[in-house]
Amino acid sequence: MTALGFLYPGHAAEDDYPRIEQLLGSDIRVDLVHTDLGEDAQRVDVLRQIGAPERLAAGVQELRHAGAEAVVWACTSGGFAHGWEGAQEQVRALARTAGMPASSTSFAFVHAIREIGVRRVAVGATYPQDVADLFAGFLRAGGVEVTGVHGAGVATAAETGAWGEPEVLSLARAADHPDAQAVLLPGTALHTVAHIPVLEKELGKPVLTANQVTVWEALRLADRRVNAPELGALFTREPIVQV
């Protein structure tokens, strides 16, 4: 049994995680601990507080007791809002506190992009445009070419969590660009796991979503590879060999 640990801020789309667990198979357990969200606002000043060390540390003990082998901070904006260096320090501090390999959703996107072997991506975010642009800047710092950024202007995680398939499809279509080799939908407050097959069929290219890449990142840290076609191209492709 491989146990994966996740720190998830507040409540929005956390039911994506048991859904993913079902799709992965019986020998993988997904353990999720909720952290204090504080103010629910997709503003940069607020987002920098969501992933404060004391908030993340509060949930780590429970994951250790559950036997987690790796932990991922399951919040995209609560990572990239600190910039590349700040997000790295956040993850290093989390690893020290947890005593296990650690990462965050922001870095999960960069690693997943490399995994599927693409270089040019389009971003469709529920965030306000200034926050969405920060995510694009983070990706560029990771060596990714961003062909375009679409921010939907949603103000809160709660509102994002209420979106269904029509809104998710609309966001992906609005973000897609002819030059993009994949489309990214950041935001762990957005329900996407049930929609990945239709998203990839509609766009004709890989679609990477926050909760999907978050669990994939935990599997990577635990040195596990799982074939799960319902979770999209990321979970079906052979690993890319970097030359």
N, C-alpha and C positions, 0 to 999 in steps of 0.2 A: 504494500500500500504506500503510495506517495501522497503526502499531505502538503497542500499548498496554502499559504497564508496571505490574506489580503486585509489591508486597512482601508476602509471605505468611509468617506465623509458623509454624515447624515443619512438621509433616506431619499431615494429617487428611483434608480433602476437596478437596485441590488438583486432583484429576482432574476436578472440575467445570469448570475453566478450559479445558482442551482440548476438552471437550464443548461449551462455549459457543462457542469459536472455530469449530468445525465448523458450528454453527447460524447463525453470523453471516455467513459467506460468505468467499470466497477472497481478498478484498482487505483483510482485517483480520487482523493477527497479534497474538496474546496471548502476551506474555513474562512469565514468573513467576519471581521470585527468592525463595528461602526465607531468612527471617531467623531469628536465634537465638530460640527459644521460651523458653529458660531452664526454670524449673520449670513443669510442666504442671498448673496448678491454677486453677480459675475462682474465685479469691478477689481481692478488690479490690486488696490490696497487691501481689499478683503481676501483675495485669493492668496496673497503672500502670507496671510495669517493662518489659513486653513491647514497648511502643512507645517506649522510651528513644531519644533522638536518635542515640546511637552505634550502636545496633542497626539503625536504619533506614538510617543513612548507609552502613553496611557493604555494603548491597545495591544502592545507587544507581549506583555506577560500572558495574556489569554491565549495568544497564538503559540507561544512556547509550550504552555501546558497542553495544548491540543496536539503537539508533536509536529508542528509545521517544519518543513525542511528549507523553505525559502519564503520571503515575504516581499510583497509588492505594494507600494503606496498607490492605491487605485483612484488616482485623481490626476487628470492630465493638467488642468490649469493650475493646481496647487503645486506643480513641479515647474513647468516652463515659465511661470510668472517670476521665478527667481533668476531666470537666465541660465545659460548652459553651466557656468561654473557654480552658481548657487544651487542648481538642481543636483549637481554632482556631490556637493557637500551635504545636501539633504539626505541623499541616498547613503553616503558613507556613514553619516551619523546614525541613520536607521539601522544599518548593518552592525555597527558597534553596539547599539542598544539591544538589538534583537539577538546578537550572537549567531547570526546565520546570513547567507547571501541575501542581498536586498536590491531592489530596483524600484522604478516608478513607471507609471503609464507613459509619461513623456519620453523616457528612454526606450520603453517598449516599442513605441512607434518607429523610432530610428532603427532599432535592431530588426524589427519586422520588415521594414523597407529593404534592408540589406538581405534579409533571408529570402525574399521573393525575387531579388535580383533586379529591382527597378531603380531608376535614378530621378525620374521626373514625376511629381505627384501634384494633385489638386487637393485643396482643403475646403471642406464644407463644415462649418462650425455653427452651433447654435449661439455662440457667444456674440456679444457686441463686436463690431469690426476691429476696434483697437486691441481687444484681447485676442481675437483670431489672428491678427497680424503678429502678435507676440509669439504665438505658436509657430507661425511660418518662419519667424526669425530663429527660433530654437531649432527647427528642422534644418535650416540653412547652416547653422553652426555645426550641425552633425553631418554636413556634407551632402545634403539633399537639395535638389533643385525643385523649387515650388513654382508651378506654372500659373497658379491663381489662388486667391483666398476669398471665400464667401462667408461673411458673418451674418447670421440671421437676426441678431439683435435681441435675443431672449435675455431677460434680466435676471432670472433665478433658476436654480437647479430644479425646484419644484415644478416650474412651468415646463422645463425641458423633459422631465420625467413623465409628463402627461402626454407627450407626443406619441402617435401611433405610426403604423406603416405609411399612410399617405404623406404625412409630414416628413418622415425620414427619406422617403423616395424623392420628394420634392427638393429637399436639401441636397441630396446627392446629385440630382440632375442639374441644379443650379450651380453646383461646384465644379462639375466635370468640365474638362478642357480637352480638345483634340490631341494636344501634345502630352497630356498626362498619361502615364503608364499605370497609375493606380489612383484611387480616390480615398482620402482619409476623412473619417468622421470622428473627431475628438470629442471628449466629454463623456465621462462615465455615468453621468445623470441621464444619458439618452439610451432608451431601449433599442438595441440593434440586433441582438443575437438571433432572434426569430426571423429577421429580415435579410440576413446576409445572402442566402441563395438567390433571392429575387433581386437584390441590389446588384450582384455580380452578373446576373443574367441580363438585367436591364441595361447596365452600362457596358457590358462586354469586356470587363477588366477587373483585376482584383480590387476589393474594397476592404480597407482596414478600419476597424472600429475600436473604440476605446476599451470596452470590456473584453472584447475578443483578444486584442493584443496584450492586455494585462494578464490574462490567464496564460497565454502563450509564453509570455516573458517568465512567469513563475515556473512553467515547465522547463524552459531553457535553463534557468538557474538550477533546477533540480536534475538537470541532465536527462530529461525525458523527452521523447518524440512520440507524438500521437497522431494517427491518421483519423481525421474526423471531417469528412467532406461537407457536412452540414454547417461547419464553421468556416467554410470558404477556402480560397486558394492558399492562404497562409498555413492551413492545416492539411493540405494535400500535396503540396509541392515537395520535391526533393530539396535538401539544403543546397544553397549556392556555395560553390568552392571559390573562395577569393584567391586570386592569383597575384 
